Amino acid sequence: MTYTDEFETIQYNEFMKYKKIAETAMEDEDYPTAADAFLTAGRAIGKLARITENEKLREKRLTLAKNYVQVGKELEKGIIPVKSKPKEYKTSEEVYGSTAGTESEEEEGFEKYVEQNLVTTSGITWDDIGGLDSIKQTIKESVVLSIIEEKPEAIKPWKGILLFGPPGTGKTLLAAATAGSLSATFFNVKVGQILSKYFGESSKLVSALYEVGRRKAPSIIFLDEFDSIALSRSGEVAESSRRVLSTLLSELDGLQDKDSNSYILTMAATNTPWDIDKAVLSRFPKRIHIPLPDKEACREIIEIHTFKEGLEFDERILEQVAYECTEKLFAGRDIATLCNDAIWNMVRSENPTLSSLADKPVDAIRKYKLKTRELTIEDFENSFESMEGAVKAHDLEKYEKWAKEYGSDAFTC
């Protein structure tokens, strides 16, 4: 064995050793160990690449080295990648120089990842959302116009809708209700789920997302926390995020241009619309402000979480609670929490020895007859005392200003 052969064997074994350590550490969520292992593996395959005579294999190994080092550095900074990558994608083949894994097989692997991790069925309907009547109407119209086959060419339904507003106002619920009402395939995507730091394959995940969406149409693709990849180019954006965004915009442009019966609606949500790049905004021509609920919407949300769940209380109490929710600038999520807490207050008052049941066998707990009653204003007042809305008045002014400048229309509940 020559010195070169021996060196190549050492570096290859070093790479495989630390590659396995990195993958095991990622599964165990031991990120410091994973970071060191990725960096060591990256340096090993980089050294191996420099003595590789086959030009094509050398380029693959250099790319692999760069990606491993990038993952290691990002892990050191606390940036945690997607925990799992498509099992069918065997990066070791790049080390071997094998051609066994075809591009088609690789694409199938990413599509399987999407189907297993991102596809769901929504049971949410429009009736599960209190208020937002004009917004729901706009989304319904867009869906209907997209599905109608015979319509003038001048009518162009929205393919991209951006929902923006304070946290907890129902942006995710709107997307889920859109899918639920159509019995459509619902892709509820946290952006982190498509930011794979494994070997720079983020853009392939996005392409697979839309390929599966077309195959399972009608589809609603909902991108939550959209600002995390759509930041203004003047800010610092990770290269992986840029690649994802570039592919996403290409897919959106394709949806606008293609004459297809496969209905796909992309909905994105953000709490910080002012951070989104202007070029990205142009791909979402329909930008809808989701405000805090007004008094009437507060009433509807309270009813959803009390009356529709089988609980009763006086109509005058409903009015008072709705008024206080409005005054405290509660979002829909805050109101849901308030109702749940008020119900707990009622349960505790009617079942003062409830906690003592924890000392009894499971069968005894199951047979316990829980006592309930109508909710009172005191139940809610006790909850109000321990709650504050997450949104402040100056935050609302910022949303309203941005909506006037960039929003599609002025909407109210």
Order of alpha helices (4+ residues) and beta strands (2+ residues): alpha-alpha-alpha-alpha-alpha-beta-alpha-beta-alpha-beta-alpha-beta-alpha-beta-alpha-beta-alpha-alpha-alpha-alpha-alpha-alpha
